[in-house]
Amino acid sequence: MKTIKIACIALCFFIPKMNAQQEEEIDCNANLSSALQLLQKEELSEEDIQKSIEFLTPCAKNGDTTSQILLGRVYMNSEDENKHKEAFELLEPIAKKGNPIAAADLGVLYKYGKGCKLNFNKARHWFEIASENGNSTASYSLGYLYLKGYGNIKQDYTKAIEWFEKSKHPMAKYWLGVCYYYGYGVAKDIAKANELLGTDFSVTNEVATDENTSETESSDIEASFTNSSNASTQNLSLGEDTSLNGVWKGHLLVFDWSGENIEQKLPFELEINYDEEGNNFSVLWNVNDENKNLDFTRIDNSLYYDDLQIKLPHTSFKESIANELNHSILSVEFSKNTIGEKNYLIGTIESFINNWNEPAAPIKLVLQKKTTFENTDIELSDDALEALTQQEAQFVKLYPNPFQNDLIISYALDKKATTTVKIASINGGNEQIIKPSTFQKAGEYHYYFDGSSFNKGLYIVTVLVDNERKTRIIVKK
C-alpha cells in the first residue's frame, strides 16, 4: 500500500481545551489526539490519512483553528489538486489573522503553486509574516528563496545567510554549512562547515580547494564564458546553419545559484544531423555515457523539450539528500561564440529538479566541433585543423605538405554533390581511390591516407565534384 509522510511539526505542541457545549457536541480534544496519533506515524497508509480527515473535518467545520490548520496540512500534502485548493481555503483566513503556522504553510502553497497560482513574492510575504511571529521554519524558507533566487526574487547569499542564522530549522543549519564550505556569501571556513554539517573534512582541504578552483578556472576555456567580454558572438540560425552538422564535444557545466561559480563539469557530446535538404535536423544528447534523442520544438535558436530527463551528480553533505538528481530539461538556447580563433557552440539550459520539485541552478553547454576523418574514427589534431584552415584559398586542402607517411585531405561543399577522392603519381600511375563516388551533403569533409607504401616524388590529389575536377600537387618525401 502506498505510504505518505506528513510533517505535523509545530501542530503537535498543544491541543486546545473546548468549552463544555463544544465537548458535548463533539469531543475535539479526543479527535485531535486520534488524528495526531495517526499522522505522527513514521509511515502512514491512505487509510490512516482518511481516518485522520474524518476526525478533523467536524472540528474544522466548528471553527477549531488547530483542526483547520492540521486538516489544511493533510490536504496540501495530497496528490489531489482539488485538495490543494481546499488547503488554501482553510489556511488563508487563518493566516490573515496572523497565525504563524498558517502563514508559513500558505507561503509553501504559493511557493509551489498548490491550490493557487505560483507566486514567489506572495510566498516571501507570508514567510515574513510567519517569521515575524516566531516561526523558525518560515525564517528558513525565506533564506532558501534568497539562496536560490526564485522568480523575481534576486539571488543573494548574504540575505540567505541572515535568514538561516535566525532559524533553528535543521535544513537552515545544513545550507549555512554549505555556504561556509564553498565560501558563498561568507569567507570560506571548512572548520565552521564541519561544525554545521557534521562532516569531518580536513582543514587543509580548504587550501587545496582554493588552489584547484583557481587552476581550473584559469586553465579551462569554460571559465571564459562566465565573462561575456571574453567572447564574441557570431550569427546563428539553428534551423538553417548546416555547418552545425556533426558531433560537438565539450562539457556540461553546472553552476552555483549565483551563476558565477562552476560546481560540476561533466563530459558532454551533442550530435546534430540535418536531413539531405538541410531543412530538418535531429539532436542526440550524450551525457554520462547515456544517449538521448527526443522530439523537440524549435523556436529561433532554442529547443523546447517535453520529456528529456537526465541524471546529474549532486554534492550532498547529508545521507538523506540524494547525491544524484533527476533533471527535466525544459529548453536549450544556443549561440555561437569565438574566443581567440576557436569557435564554440554554447547552450544555456533551463531545467527542473524532479526530486525537489523546483527549478535547477544555471547549466551551460560549452562545446567544440569534433572533427574526425570520414574514413577513420581518429580525431584531427589542433595543429592539423589550424594548417587546413589557413589554406582558405584552396578547394583541396592538404596536410602536411610535403608528407612522409600520413596525409590529410580536406574540402568543403557549399551544396550537395556527388564526389570522388583519389591520389596518383604525377605521371598517372599508382592511382588509389580514397573515397569512391558517393553523394554528400553540404559541409566539411576530411580523409586520412596512409602513403607509407608510396615512393618519393610528386603526386596529384583529385576531388571530383559532380564531374568537375579539383586538384592539388603534393610532394612525398
N, C-alpha and C positions, 0 to 999 in steps of 0.2 A: 504494500500500500504506500502511496506517495506520502512523504512527510514534509512538513513545513516548519521552519524555525521562526518564532515571533518573539522579539525582544520586548519584555514588559518594562524594563529599565526603571524609571522613576515612579511608575504607577504602583509599584509593589510596596511603597513605603507606608501607605496608610489606607484604611477603609473607613469612610466617614460614618458617623452614627446617624441613623434615620430617626425621625420623630415617631411617636407611638402610632399615629394614624398611618404613616407610610409602612411601618413594620407590620401593621395589622393587614394591610392590603397585599404587600409584597415584602419579603424579608431580603432587602437588597444587600445587607451585610453578608448574609449567607450566600446569596447569588454571586456576589463579587468574590468571596472566598473560593467558591466552587470553580468559577471561571479562571481565577488566578492559578489554582492548583493545576488545571488543565494546561494553561498557557505557559506555565513555568517549566513544563517538561522539556528535557533536552531535545527530544524529537516528538512531534505530535502528529497524529493522523488527521485526515479530513473529518473523521467522526468526532474527534476531540474538539476541533475547531467549530463544528456545527453545534455541539453541546454548549460550548462557551458562548456562542452567539445567542442561543436560547436563554441562557442565564442572564446575559447582559441586556438584551433587547427591551424587556419590560421596564427595567430600571432606567435605561436611557430615555425611553418614552416618557417616564415620570419626571425627567429633568435632572437625574443624578449625574453630576459633572464627571465623576470618576468613571462611571459606566459608559458615558458618551465618549470619553477620550479613549478608553480601552477598546470599545467597540470600533471606534474610528481607526485605531491602530491595527485591529484584526482585518478590517476591510482594506486598509492601504497596503497590506502585505498579501492580499489576494491576487490571483492571476486574472480575475474577472474585472474588466474595465468599468463595468457598471458599479461594482463595489467601491472602486476608487472614487467615483462621484459621490457615493453615499458617505465615504470617509470625509471628503471635502466638506460636504453639507453639515456633517456632525461637528467638525473641528473648527471651521471658520468662525461661527458665532462665539465659541468659547475663547478662541484666540483673540478676537476683537475686545474681549473683556479683560485681556491682559494675562490670561493663564499661560505661564511659560512653557508647559508641556505641550499644550495645544498649538501654541505659536511655533515651537520648534518643529512639530510634526507637519504643520501647514507649510513651513519652509521647505521641508522634504518633498511634499507633494508638488510644490511649484518647481523645485529643482529638477525633478524627473518628469514633470508634466503629467502627473497622475491625477485624474479627476478634474483637471483644469489645463489650460494652455501652459506649456513650459515657459517659465519666466524667471531668469536668474536674479533680476533686480528685485522682484517681489520675494523670492526666496531669501535674498540678503536682508530685506526689510523685516521679515518675520523672524529670521535668525537673530537680528539685532535686538528686536523686542524681547525675545526669549532670553537672550544673553543678559540684557539689562536687568531682567528679573531673576537672575541667578541660575539659568540653565546652562550647565557646563558643556553639554552636548552641542548646543547651539553655537557656543564660542568656537568649538572645534569645527563645526560646519562652516562658519564664517572664514576661518583660517584656510579650509580646504578650497573654498571658492577663490580666494586670493592666490593660493598656491598654484592653481591651475588656470586661473583667468578665464572663467566660463562666460559665454555670451559677451556683453559689452562691459563686463567687469574686468578692469585692467589687471593683468597678471602682475603680482607684487610680492616678492618673497619676504620683504620686510614686514608688510602688513600681515601676511600669513603667520609669520613667527610671533608677532604681537598677540594674535588671537590664540594660537596654540599654547602660548605661555599662560594665558588666562584660564585654560581649560584643564580639567582633571581627566578628561576622556582618554583612554589608553591609546587611541589612534592619533590623538594630538601629540602625545609623547613620541609616538613612532615617527610621525612626519617631521617633528622637530629634530629627532635624531638623524633623519635622512638629510635635512638641511645642514646640520653640523658635519656630517660625513663628507658631503660634496662641497661644502662652503657656499651654499646658496643663501644669500641674504645675510650671512654671518661669516666671520673668519673660520676657515676650516679648523676643526678641532676633533681629532679622532678619539681622544680620551673622553670628551663630552659625548660624542656619538655613541661610544661603547656604554656609557652610563645610561643613556636614554634608551638604546636599542637592546641592551642586554647582550651585546656582542663582545668579542674579545680580539678585535683587530689590533695588530701591533702598531704602536705609535709611529714606528719607523715607516709604516705603510703610508703615512701622511706625506712624507718627503718623496717617497717613491712614486706615489700617485701624482703629485705635482709635477715631477720630472717627466713621467710618462706622458701626461696630458700635454705638457709643453712641447715635448719631442714630437708627439703625434700630430698636433695641430700645426706645427711649423713645417713638418715634412710632408704631410698629406695634402694633396690638392683639394680635398673636400673642404678643408678649413677655409679656403679662399672664397667659397660660395656663401659663407656666413657673412661676408662683407661684399655687398654688391658692387662696390667701387673697384674691386679687383678683377671683375669680369665684364666683358662687353657682350651685349645681347644681339643675336642675329635674327633675321626674319625667319619665321617658321610657319608652314602651312601643313598641318599634320595630315590632312586628307589628300594632299597632292604631292608632297615632297617625297618622291621615290628614292632620294638619296638616303633616306632613313632605313630603307630596306636592308635587313641583315640583323646580326646579333650585336647588341650593345652590352658591354661588360663593365662592372664597377662595383659600387656599394650602395646599400640601403642604409641611410643614416637616421637613427632615432635621436632626437634632441631632447633636452630638458624642457620644462614648460615655458621658459623664457625664450626658447628658440635660439639661444646663443651658445650652448654647450652640447657637444656631441657625446651622448651617453652610450650608444651602441653603434657598431659599424659592422654590417653583415655583407658577405659576398652576394652579388646580385647580377642576374642576366635578364635582359629583355630582348625577345626576338620579334621583329616587325616584318611581316610578309605581305607585300602588295600583290594583287592579282595581276594577270598579264596586261590588262588595260591600265593598270595603275590607279583604278578608281576606288577599289575596296581593299581593306587590309585587315589582318588579324594580329593580335598581340599575345605573345606567350611569355608568362612570368616564370622565372626560376629563382626561388629563394629557399635557402636551407635544403637544397637538392630536391625540391618539390616543384613540379611543373603545374602551372595554372593557365588554362586557356578558356576564357569565358566570354560570353557576349557582352557588348558594351554599347552605350550610346555616345556618339561623338558630337560635341558642340564646340566649334572652333578648334582650339588646341587642347581641349580637355576631354577625358574619357570618363564616363559615369557607369558604375557597375551596380548590378542588383544583388549579386551573390558571390562576391570574391572574398574568400576567407583565407587569411594567412596567420600562422602562429609565429610569434616573435618572442625571444628570450626577454625576461624582465629581472632586474636585480632586486631580489627580495631579501629583507633582513629579518623576516618573521616566517615561521613554519606555516602559519595559516594563510599567508599571502603567496599566491602562485608565482613560480619563477618562469612561467611561460604564459603569455596572454594571447587570446584569440582575437585578432583584429578583423573587422569588416571594412574592406577598402571601399569607400564611397565614391571617390573621384581622384583623378590624377591630372594635374595641369602641366603640360610640357613646354619647355623653352630650350633654345639652343644658345649656349654661351661659349665664349672664347677666352682662354687665359693663355697669355703668351701666343704661341702659334698653334695651340691644340684646341680642338672643338669638343664640346661636351653636350650631352643631352641631359637636361635637368628635369626631374619630375617632382612636383610638390603634391604630396599625398594628403588627402583628408580621410581620416579613418575613425572607427568607433570601437572601443574595447567592450566586447560582449560580456566578459567576466564581471566587469564593474558597471555596465550599463551607462557608459559616459564617453564623451569624445576623448580621443587619444592625443598624446603630445605630438608636436610637429615632426613630420617624417619627410625626408627628401631622398630622391634617387640622384646619384651623380655617376654618369655613365660615359664611356668612350666606345666608339665603334670598334668591334673586334674584327680585325682584318685578317682573313685566312686565305690560303690558296684554294682555288676551285678544285684542284686535283689531289690535295692532301689536307690533313687536319692541322698542319703546322701553322702557328700564328706568325705573321710577319713581324720582324723586329722594328723598333722605332727608327733605327738607322736606315733600314731599307725603305720604310714608308717616307721618311724625310727626303731621301735621294730620289724616289719616284715622284714625289710632289714637286720637286724642283725642275722636273722635265715637262712643265706645263705646255710648252710649245709643241711637243711631240705627241702624236696619237699613240704610237707604240713606245712604251717606256721600259727600259731595261736596267737591271742592277744585279751585280756590278758590271761595269764595262771599262776595261776588259774583264772576262771571267776566267776562272780556272776550272772549277767543277760545277758549283751551284749557280743557277741563273734564275732570276725572277723576271717574268714577262707580265706587263700590266697594260690595261687600256680601259677606256670608259666609253660607254654608249649613251648618246642622248635620246635615243629611241630604240624600240625593239628591232632586232635584226637577226639574220642567220649568219653565224660566224664560224670560221675555222682558224686554228692556230698551228703553225708548223715552223720548223727550222731546217736549214740546209746549208751546205758549204757554198761558197761564193760561185763555184763552177756548176752548181746544181746537183752535185752528188750528196750521198749520205743524208737524204731527207728523212726527217722523223715528224710524224703527226703528234702534236702535243694535245690538241683538242679537235676531235672530228667535227664535221659540220653539224651544228645544232642551233636551235632557236634560243635567243637570250633576250631578257627584258632590259630596259634602260638601267644603267648602273655601272659600278666599277667592278673589274674582274682582274684577278691575279692568278698566275700559274707558275708552278715550280718545275724546273727542268734540270735533270742530272746529266751534265755534259762531260762526265769523267771519262767516257769511252771515246770522246771526240779527239782528233788530232789538233795540234796547234794550227791556227790560221784564221781566215776571215769567214764569217757565217752570216747568212741573211735570215732574220726573223720576219715571218709574214703573218699578218692577220687579215683574213678575207672577211669583209663586212658586206653582206648582200652582193657578193662577187666583186666588190671594189677592193683593190689590193692596197694594203698599208704595210710598209716595210721599214726595217732598221737594220743596219750593219753592225756587227759586234765582233770583237777580237777574242779568240780563245788562246790563253797563254799556255 
